């Protein structure tokens, strides 16, 4: 549960959300994504209200990308198929161009025809990033994106992720309980503690 939370994020800013387990970090992301409905309050993106007492924009119409803790890649699809999954409304030629752009961005071109189980944890994370960015969302939400990585991989993956985020100039909220994640990647942080935010 989150009480009296108010903040603004600028275009291209990477903001970390810190807090202990159960403090409401993931709930915050779910509310922004439209997976949960807040009891009250208002959320707007690019000047458009997506939630208030009279408005509720469905998740698929919010222009939000999300990366989950376990990456949620489809095991029966190749890397290329995973990345273009959310681009079904685009023409085939446009989908192909966007796929090539994303594979180049995350340096996974040579893995396009492989399946998730054939990749390392760090590579799977890059694919999840490419899939989330492919539809060109206004905001990217990341929920504990490094929780399933080995400790020795985290530092290099953090650097790669920061580079990708800056290249795309995307607005991002990154939830973590690890201050090192926030310090390495984010421009600033919001702390949530004991149902209060300060």
Beta strands, then each sheet from edge to edge (+ up, - down):
strand 1: 14-19
strand 2: 43-45
strand 3: 48-51
strand 4: 64-67
strand 5: 139-143
strand 6: 171-176
strand 7: 188-193
strand 8: 196-197
sheet 1: 4+ 5+ 6+ 1+ 7+ 8-
sheet 2: 2+ 3-
end
